[in-house]
Amino acid sequence: MASTITHTVKLNNGVEIPQLGFGVFRLEHGEEAEQGTLWALEAGYRHIDTAAAYRNEESVGRAVARSGIPRAEIFITTKVRDGDQGYATTKRACEESLRRLGTDFVDLYLIHWPNDARMADTWRAMQELREEGKCRALGVSNFTVKRLDFFFTLSDEAPTVNQVEFHPFNYDAAFLAYCGKKGIVAEAYSPLTRAQRLDDPTVGRLARAHGKTPAQILIRWNLQHGVITIPKSARQARIVENADVFDFELSAEQMAALDALSEGFFAITYRPENWY
Ligand SMILES: NC(=O)c1ccc[n+]([C@@H]2O[C@H](COP(=O)([O-])OP(=O)(O)OC[C@H]3O[C@@H](n4cnc5c(N)ncnc54)[C@H](OP(=O)(O)O)[C@@H]3O)[C@@H](O)[C@H]2O)c1
């Protein structure tokens, strides 16, 4: 059970990932993303989730350098965007991400969205990048069970991580069980529902019961499900609040009450057909 912000989960290749990370999507390149990342590192986060598509890798890299924290103590994830999928393009995209981040390697490199036609070439390039020491672990994002089934027709090697939208309002026990069976750790994006369900009465009741905020209840629910979670905020007080989730525990009944909120709700608006 996660007891501190530095608690890690072991991936299927032995790499350890801090279970709580800081997501930087929609933190604007420049001051906002750099300052937000610095606040997160000051608050004790040691895991930053960015992507080439977020256009803020340079700011993340600057914050990591400014923090003075040794690079080896910070877990950095980035992602190959759809337009860069394919063998040579993925290789080049990773090199460009490394240059923008100002680092020789990323800890986790993800396929940002499934692309059936280019998946095999993208994955082969990623495996070579890992052999070259440029990524420590490889994973995918936005892969449903159907996409993962397709993936396994191409590769015997399981992704270490599948990063998907995950919170009580789209809880899917079968999906988690599938990932677990395949040795894939689920990683929750938009864990706070992009603030669209923070006023839910059940979440509010549990928040009052624990003297916590609705956001902290949702993050704790993620952690107790064993998933990695990466809440985002542009505000220092919330960045600190979202990490203050290690001094309470949801009971089995409270977890079940949150699980029961599932209603197939997705906060993100872009969901291409080929995810299904
Ligand atoms: N792989 C993918 O396709 C994918 C897709 C989406 C996201 N992600 C990753 O997941 C990360 C998190 O997801 P997300 O950014 O979509 O959504 P999120 O973390 O669920 O929610 C962020 C929103 O919640 C607000 N918020 C944060 N902390 C709060 C608190 N304590 N109380 C009230 N409101 C709070 C933020 O506002 P303020 O900023 O104003 O505080 C922001 O509007 C992203 O940053 C990104 O790294 C990945």
Ligand as a Chemical Component Dictionary entry (heavy atoms), coordinates in Angstrom:
data_LIG
# 
_chem_comp.id                   LIG 
_chem_comp.type                 NON-POLYMER 
_chem_comp.pdbx_formal_charge   0 
_chem_comp.three_letter_code    LIG 
# 
loop_
_chem_comp_atom.comp_id 
_chem_comp_atom.atom_id 
_chem_comp_atom.alt_atom_id 
_chem_comp_atom.type_symbol 
_chem_comp_atom.charge 
_chem_comp_atom.model_Cartn_x 
_chem_comp_atom.model_Cartn_y 
_chem_comp_atom.model_Cartn_z 
_chem_comp_atom.pdbx_ordinal 
LIG N1  N1  N 0  -2.076 9.699  -22.536 1  
LIG C1  C1  C 0  -3.039 10.556 -22.819 2  
LIG O1  O1  O 0  -3.658 10.522 -23.894 3  
LIG C2  C2  C 0  -3.405 11.588 -21.780 4  
LIG C3  C3  C 0  -4.596 12.303 -21.909 5  
LIG C4  C4  C 0  -4.911 13.245 -20.927 6  
LIG C5  C5  C 0  -4.041 13.450 -19.864 7  
LIG N2  N2  N 1  -2.866 12.749 -19.766 8  
LIG C6  C6  C 0  -1.921 12.971 -18.649 9  
LIG O2  O2  O 0  -2.632 12.925 -17.409 10 
LIG C7  C7  C 0  -2.432 14.136 -16.700 11 
LIG C8  C8  C 0  -3.626 14.466 -15.840 12 
LIG O3  O3  O 0  -4.824 14.501 -16.597 13 
LIG P1  P1  P 0  -5.625 15.846 -16.955 14 
LIG O4  O4  O 0  -4.674 16.968 -16.925 15 
LIG O5  O5  O -1 -6.374 15.585 -18.206 16 
LIG O6  O6  O 0  -6.727 15.968 -15.826 17 
LIG P2  P2  P 0  -6.846 15.881 -14.218 18 
LIG O7  O7  O 0  -5.520 15.716 -13.591 19 
LIG O8  O8  O 0  -7.936 14.900 -13.960 20 
LIG O9  O9  O 0  -7.488 17.291 -13.869 21 
LIG C9  C9  C 0  -6.820 18.503 -14.029 22 
LIG C10 C10 C 0  -7.860 19.595 -13.753 23 
LIG O10 O10 O 0  -8.252 19.516 -12.365 24 
LIG C11 C11 C 0  -7.972 20.760 -11.720 25 
LIG N3  N3  N 0  -7.447 20.417 -10.399 26 
LIG C12 C12 C 0  -6.238 19.881 -10.099 27 
LIG N4  N4  N 0  -6.101 19.657 -8.781  28 
LIG C13 C13 C 0  -7.255 20.071 -8.221  29 
LIG C14 C14 C 0  -7.717 20.103 -6.895  30 
LIG N5  N5  N 0  -6.959 19.656 -5.882  31 
LIG N6  N6  N 0  -8.955 20.618 -6.652  32 
LIG C15 C15 C 0  -9.719 21.065 -7.658  33 
LIG N7  N7  N 0  -9.344 21.054 -8.955  34 
LIG C16 C16 C 0  -8.116 20.566 -9.226  35 
LIG C17 C17 C 0  -6.963 21.467 -12.601 36 
LIG O11 O11 O 0  -7.110 22.859 -12.547 37 
LIG P3  P3  P 0  -5.837 23.812 -12.200 38 
LIG O12 O12 O 0  -4.729 23.421 -13.144 39 
LIG O13 O13 O 0  -6.382 25.167 -12.437 40 
LIG O14 O14 O 0  -5.506 23.528 -10.762 41 
LIG C18 C18 C 0  -7.358 20.975 -13.992 42 
LIG O15 O15 O 0  -8.439 21.715 -14.496 43 
LIG C19 C19 C 0  -2.154 15.144 -17.819 44 
LIG O16 O16 O 0  -1.578 16.331 -17.332 45 
LIG C20 C20 C 0  -1.246 14.321 -18.710 46 
LIG O17 O17 O 0  0.067  14.266 -18.167 47 
LIG C21 C21 C 0  -2.552 11.812 -20.714 48 
# 
loop_
_chem_comp_bond.comp_id 
_chem_comp_bond.atom_id_1 
_chem_comp_bond.atom_id_2 
_chem_comp_bond.value_order 
_chem_comp_bond.pdbx_ordinal 
LIG N1  C1  SING 1  
LIG C1  O1  DOUB 2  
LIG C1  C2  SING 3  
LIG C2  C3  SING 4  
LIG C2  C21 DOUB 5  
LIG C3  C4  DOUB 6  
LIG C4  C5  SING 7  
LIG C5  N2  DOUB 8  
LIG N2  C6  SING 9  
LIG N2  C21 SING 10 
LIG C6  O2  SING 11 
LIG C6  C20 SING 12 
LIG O2  C7  SING 13 
LIG C7  C8  SING 14 
LIG C7  C19 SING 15 
LIG C8  O3  SING 16 
LIG O3  P1  SING 17 
LIG P1  O4  DOUB 18 
LIG P1  O5  SING 19 
LIG P1  O6  SING 20 
LIG O6  P2  SING 21 
LIG P2  O7  DOUB 22 
LIG P2  O8  SING 23 
LIG P2  O9  SING 24 
LIG O9  C9  SING 25 
LIG C9  C10 SING 26 
LIG C10 O10 SING 27 
LIG C10 C18 SING 28 
LIG O10 C11 SING 29 
LIG C11 N3  SING 30 
LIG C11 C17 SING 31 
LIG N3  C12 SING 32 
LIG N3  C16 SING 33 
LIG C12 N4  DOUB 34 
LIG N4  C13 SING 35 
LIG C13 C14 SING 36 
LIG C13 C16 DOUB 37 
LIG C14 N5  SING 38 
LIG C14 N6  DOUB 39 
LIG N6  C15 SING 40 
LIG C15 N7  DOUB 41 
LIG N7  C16 SING 42 
LIG C17 O11 SING 43 
LIG C17 C18 SING 44 
LIG O11 P3  SING 45 
LIG P3  O12 DOUB 46 
LIG P3  O13 SING 47 
LIG P3  O14 SING 48 
LIG C18 O15 SING 49 
LIG C19 O16 SING 50 
LIG C19 C20 SING 51 
LIG C20 O17 SING 52 
# 
